[in-house]
Amino acid sequence: MTPDAISPPPRSALCVAVLGAGLMGAPMARNIAAAGCQVHVWNRSPDKVLTLAAPNITVAADPAEAVQNARVIVTMLKDARAIAEVMSALPDAESVPETPVCWLQMSTVGPADMSGLKTLADRKGLTLIDAPVLGTRQPAEAGQLLVLAAGPDSTKEAVQPVLDAVGKATRWLDTAPGMATRLKLALNSWVFALTHGAAESLALARGLGLDPELVAEILRGGPLDTPFFQMKAQAMASGDFTPAFTVDNAVKDSGLILDAAREAGVRADLAEAGLNRYRRVQAQGRGDADMAASILA
Ligand code: NAP
């Protein structure tokens, strides 16, 4: 036997199913494949995945086909309801010859959703890892997300190649699912506060007869500035609401923040006001616009 014949299997031996190829799931699938994994991607609307086909990306007809032979399953679907629907339809553990070991749940859900998803994972014979991400479409495309993770230590080695492919860093928080999702909601609360704060400031400037870009210009480089503020202010001033994170998902996440805050006995006045702004934008038929469309409220 030559030395080549006994060398370790290539990274392409790691087979990953990506369920959900929306704004985030599609670039994540691309990056996982680019890192050398074999990716089976499935999306409810098949037209959205046509452009994903590549040498190590296979488009699956349904979730069951996508998870066949996969050792890691990534869910990047809209919400807990969609995740439960899709994952429930998979065959139960007893009837799966080679059960995929790890389920990386990377969509944004609420703490209350996690126990249901854990029960579902147990039924399917999967090990659930709570792994939401911080960062929007552009960091997803660049493989520069920040992954928040909570799951058994024994799974870290198996899933790390996938997390490294989509993110610049992984912050492990706990050995049981739940805490990563909690931190994700606290961080989104800050993201929404920044976005709505920027929107109201620019709208007020415009309403007072000023060029709204002056707000971004004056703040640029100072202690009140952030790259996120500059990016969103530019979108707001120009009216370019090409989505990186949609208003529809912001409504969903604002609702999750409010539910979690209520459960924790915390007043979340800004989240409530922000949710009302996003609902007004939805009512204008702009649910698919970027969250910067808060300025339209
Ligand atoms: P998106 O573009 O709206 O994509 C949502 C995905 O969920 C699509 O694949 C959609 O399929 C699928 N879906 C929705 N309802 C479904 C159902 N009932 N059954 C099966 N599939 C369903 O959202 P995204 O921006 O990629 O975000 C995905 C998740 O990551 C969300 O939980 C979001 O909150 C979270 N997240 C987003 C960002 C961001 O900046 N965009 C950042 C961090 C976390 P179709 O294509 O058929 O509609």
Boltz pocket constraint, residues with backbone or C-beta under 6 A from the ligand:
constraints:
  - pocket:
      binder: B
      contacts: [[A, 20], [A, 21], [A, 22], [A, 23], [A, 24], [A, 25], [A, 43], [A, 44], [A, 45], [A, 48], [A, 76], [A, 77], [A, 78], [A, 79], [A, 81], [A, 82], [A, 85], [A, 86], [A, 106], [A, 107], [A, 108], [A, 109], [A, 133], [A, 134], [A, 135], [A, 136], [A, 137], [A, 244], [A, 245], [A, 246], [A, 249], [A, 253]]
      max_distance: 6.0
